[in-house]
Amino acid sequence: MRPRSKARARRILLADGTKLSADFSQRVWDALDRAEIRRAYLDLPNGWVRVQASWGSLYDCPTEKIWWLGTAKQLDPGLIVVDSRKFQKTDRQVLRAFRYLLIAAQGLDI
């Protein structure tokens, strides 16, 4: 699954009428897209990254051989890193912040 285009950023509107920034909204959409990929595939082991080719194929590669990424991007300019331990940590933080915003918008106590 390709990440959503930043050119077509959709701002998230909360129940209380608050409109989230385009940047934060994009981070939430990207985190949700990666979560969808994670549900469909096995967990990514430590020391590995998941990349997606422009034709949609996913590949898991060890980070110790990350030197190949530059060469691979020359062959396929659409190649992107779709998951890594760093993404997973960041996604947890973004989705946690988003959850707190949803709770605040509903007027509930955390």
C-alpha positions as CSV (number, residue, x, y, z in Angstrom):
1,M,0.0,0.0,0.0
2,R,1.5,3.3,-1.1
3,P,1.4,6.2,1.5
4,R,-1.1,8.8,0.9
5,S,0.1,11.7,-1.3
6,K,1.1,14.8,0.6
7,A,-0.2,16.8,-2.3
8,R,-3.7,15.6,-1.4
9,A,-3.4,16.0,2.3
10,R,-6.8,15.6,4.1
11,R,-7.1,17.4,7.3
12,I,-8.8,15.5,10.1
13,L,-11.9,17.1,11.6
14,L,-12.7,16.2,15.2
15,A,-16.2,15.8,16.6
16,D,-15.9,19.2,18.4
17,G,-15.1,21.0,15.1
18,T,-11.4,21.2,15.7
19,K,-9.5,20.9,12.4
20,L,-6.0,19.2,12.9
21,S,-3.0,20.6,11.1
22,A,-2.3,19.2,7.6
23,D,1.1,17.9,8.9
24,F,-0.3,16.0,11.9
25,S,-3.2,14.7,9.8
26,Q,-0.7,13.4,7.3
27,R,1.3,11.7,10.0
28,V,-1.9,10.0,11.4
29,W,-2.9,8.8,7.9
30,D,0.6,7.4,7.2
31,A,0.7,5.6,10.6
32,L,-2.7,4.1,9.9
33,D,-1.5,3.0,6.4
34,R,1.5,1.3,7.9
35,A,-0.7,-0.3,10.6
36,E,-2.8,-1.8,7.8
37,I,0.4,-3.3,6.2
38,R,1.5,-4.7,9.6
39,R,-1.8,-6.5,10.1
40,A,-1.4,-8.3,6.8
41,Y,2.2,-9.4,7.3
42,L,4.4,-11.0,10.0
43,D,6.0,-8.7,12.6
44,L,9.2,-7.1,11.4
45,P,12.2,-8.6,13.3
46,N,14.8,-6.4,15.0
47,G,17.4,-5.2,12.5
48,W,15.1,-5.4,9.4
49,V,13.2,-2.9,7.3
50,R,10.3,-3.4,5.0
51,V,10.4,-1.7,1.6
52,Q,7.8,-1.5,-1.1
53,A,8.6,-1.4,-4.8
54,S,6.7,0.9,-7.2
55,W,4.7,-2.1,-8.5
56,G,3.5,-2.9,-4.9
57,S,5.7,-5.8,-3.9
58,L,6.9,-5.8,-0.3
59,Y,10.3,-7.0,0.7
60,D,11.9,-7.4,4.1
61,C,15.7,-6.7,4.2
62,P,18.3,-6.6,6.9
63,T,19.5,-3.2,7.9
64,E,23.1,-4.4,8.0
65,K,22.9,-4.5,4.2
66,I,21.2,-1.1,3.9
67,W,23.9,-0.1,1.4
68,W,21.7,-1.7,-1.4
69,L,18.9,0.9,-0.8
70,G,20.7,3.6,-2.9
71,T,21.3,1.2,-5.8
72,A,17.7,-0.1,-5.6
73,K,16.3,3.5,-5.6
74,Q,18.3,4.1,-8.8
75,L,16.6,1.1,-10.4
76,D,13.2,1.8,-9.0
77,P,12.7,5.5,-8.1
78,G,9.3,4.7,-6.6
79,L,10.9,2.4,-3.9
80,I,10.0,3.5,-0.4
81,V,10.7,2.2,3.1
82,V,7.3,1.4,4.5
83,D,8.2,0.0,7.9
84,S,11.0,-0.2,10.4
85,R,11.4,-0.2,14.2
86,K,11.8,3.6,14.0
87,F,8.5,4.0,12.2
88,Q,6.8,1.7,14.6
89,K,7.9,3.8,17.6
90,T,6.9,7.0,15.9
91,D,3.6,5.6,14.8
92,R,2.8,4.6,18.4
93,Q,3.5,8.2,19.6
94,V,1.4,9.7,16.8
95,L,-1.6,7.4,17.3
96,R,-1.4,7.9,21.1
97,A,-1.5,11.7,20.7
98,F,-4.4,11.3,18.2
99,R,-6.2,9.1,20.7
100,Y,-5.9,11.8,23.4
101,L,-7.2,14.4,20.9
102,L,-10.2,12.2,20.2
103,I,-10.9,11.7,23.9
104,A,-10.6,15.5,24.5
105,A,-12.9,16.2,21.6
106,Q,-15.5,13.9,23.1
107,G,-15.3,15.7,26.5
108,L,-14.3,12.5,28.3
109,D,-11.8,12.1,31.1
110,I,-8.6,10.2,30.2
